[in-house]
Amino acid sequence: MRIVLAAALLAALAGCSEAPSQTAEPASSVMPRGPYNAASASAQQLTGNMRIERAGMLFDSGITLFTRTLDPLRGTDRIARDGDSYAAAAFGPSDLLVELRRVTEEAPRSDGAKLCGSARVEYIATVYDARATSLTLLAFTGAEPPGPQATQSRICARLGYSAPHGARTREGVVL
């Protein structure tokens, strides 16, 4: 029931979300949406499966993140000054795509557990290939957004997910 209520809230928020991103998404980018299965041990233990919506992310564990999508990025973009790229942080090739989101609110699990323990999640990055058959979710703490000049943004969680029935596209699932 909690998942249904959270999904309804996300749908309502999507209708009255803030202004769209200031730059158009790249033509080659397929923004991941819909259900994803927990693939890494940390995702299986902490969140379970995930559903990505325009206004946030719902996890089977009960954690809900309300988010606002920011400008799209590339895997080669740096997450911090003198730091790794998104692709390196996700242990993937340099041609990965990145959707960066600002977390506006985090609803914890029923036992009070949050995505990054007691730290507040400020940003979420989904790092994925062009077909989005799998993705890595990177959670960041720190008030400044991850980027090439960031010094206060830190990765607090790295979780792996896979598409349940093939690759994601704008038209639906490719089997």
C-alpha positions in Angstrom: 0.0 0.0 0.0 2.9 2.3 0.8 4.3 1.8 -2.7 1.0 2.6 -4.3 0.7 5.8 -2.2 4.2 6.8 -3.1 3.6 6.2 -6.8 0.5 8.3 -6.6 2.4 11.1 -4.9 5.2 10.9 -7.6 2.6 11.1 -10.3 1.0 14.1 -8.8 4.4 15.8 -8.3 5.3 15.1 -11.9 2.3 17.1 -13.1 3.4 20.2 -11.1 7.2 19.8 -11.2 9.6 22.7 -11.5 10.7 24.2 -14.9 12.4 21.7 -17.2 16.1 21.2 -17.5 17.9 24.2 -19.1 19.4 22.1 -21.8 17.7 19.5 -24.0 18.7 15.9 -23.5 21.1 14.5 -26.0 19.4 12.8 -29.0 21.3 9.6 -28.2 20.2 9.5 -24.6 17.5 7.1 -23.4 16.5 8.3 -20.0 15.9 5.1 -17.9 12.3 4.8 -16.7 10.2 2.0 -15.3 11.2 -1.1 -13.2 14.7 -2.3 -12.5 15.7 -5.4 -10.6 18.3 -5.1 -7.8 21.5 -6.7 -9.3 24.2 -5.9 -6.8 24.4 -7.4 -3.3 24.2 -3.9 -1.8 21.0 -3.0 -3.8 19.4 -6.4 -2.8 20.1 -5.7 0.9 19.3 -2.0 1.1 16.7 -1.2 -1.5 15.4 -4.2 -3.4 14.0 -3.6 -6.8 13.5 0.0 -8.0 11.0 1.9 -10.2 12.3 5.1 -11.8 9.6 7.8 -12.5 10.0 11.3 -13.8 9.6 12.8 -10.3 11.5 10.2 -8.3 12.5 6.7 -7.5 10.5 4.1 -5.6 12.3 1.2 -3.9 10.7 -2.1 -2.8 12.2 -1.6 0.6 10.0 1.4 1.2 12.6 4.1 0.5 11.3 6.8 -1.8 13.4 9.6 -3.4 11.6 12.7 -4.7 13.9 14.2 -7.3 14.3 16.9 -10.0 16.2 16.0 -13.1 19.2 18.2 -13.9 21.2 18.6 -17.1 22.3 15.2 -18.7 25.9 14.3 -18.5 28.4 11.9 -20.1 30.4 9.0 -18.5 33.6 11.0 -19.1 32.4 13.9 -17.0 34.2 14.2 -13.6 32.3 13.8 -10.3 34.8 15.9 -8.3 37.9 18.0 -8.6 40.8 15.6 -9.2 38.3 12.8 -9.0 37.1 9.9 -11.1 34.6 10.2 -14.0 31.1 8.8 -13.6 32.1 5.9 -15.8 35.0 5.0 -13.5 32.8 5.3 -10.4 30.3 2.9 -12.1 33.1 0.6 -13.2 32.0 0.9 -16.8 33.3 2.1 -20.3 33.7 5.8 -21.0 30.7 6.0 -23.4 28.1 5.7 -20.6 25.3 8.2 -20.2 24.4 9.9 -16.9 21.2 11.3 -15.6 21.9 13.6 -12.6 19.0 14.4 -10.2 18.7 16.7 -7.2 17.0 14.9 -4.3 14.3 17.2 -2.9 13.0 14.7 -0.3 13.8 11.2 1.0 11.2 9.0 2.7 12.9 6.3 4.7 12.0 2.6 5.1 9.5 1.7 7.8 12.5 0.9 10.1 13.9 4.4 9.5 16.8 3.2 7.3 17.8 5.6 4.6 19.9 5.2 1.4 23.1 6.7 3.0 22.5 6.0 6.7 22.2 9.1 8.7 23.6 11.3 5.9 21.2 13.2 3.7 21.3 12.2 0.0 21.6 15.4 -2.0 22.1 14.1 -5.6 21.5 10.8 -7.4 23.2 9.8 -10.7 22.0 7.0 -12.8 24.8 5.8 -15.0 23.9 3.5 -18.0 24.7 2.5 -21.5 22.6 3.5 -24.6 20.3 0.5 -24.3 19.9 0.9 -20.5 19.8 -2.9 -19.9 21.5 -2.2 -16.6 22.4 0.9 -14.6 24.5 2.0 -11.6 22.9 4.3 -9.1 25.4 6.6 -7.4 24.1 8.5 -4.4 25.9 11.7 -3.2 26.0 13.6 0.0 27.2 17.2 0.3 25.4 20.4 -0.6 27.2 21.0 -3.9 26.4 19.0 -7.0 28.9 16.5 -8.3 31.1 18.0 -11.0 34.6 18.9 -12.1 35.0 21.7 -9.5 33.2 19.9 -6.6 35.2 19.4 -3.4 32.4 18.7 -0.9 30.3 16.1 -2.8 30.9 12.4 -1.8 29.6 9.1 -3.1 27.8 7.4 -0.2 26.1 4.5 -2.1 26.8 2.6 -5.3 24.0 0.2 -6.3 23.5 -1.9 -9.4 20.2 -2.7 -11.2 19.2 -4.5 -14.3 16.2 -4.1 -16.6 13.8 -7.1 -16.1 12.9 -7.7 -19.7 15.6 -6.3 -21.9 16.7 -2.8 -22.9 14.8 0.4 -22.3 13.9 2.8 -25.2 11.6 5.7 -25.6 9.1 3.4 -27.3 9.3 0.7 -24.5 11.2 -2.5 -23.9 13.4 -4.1 -26.5 13.6 -7.9 -26.0 
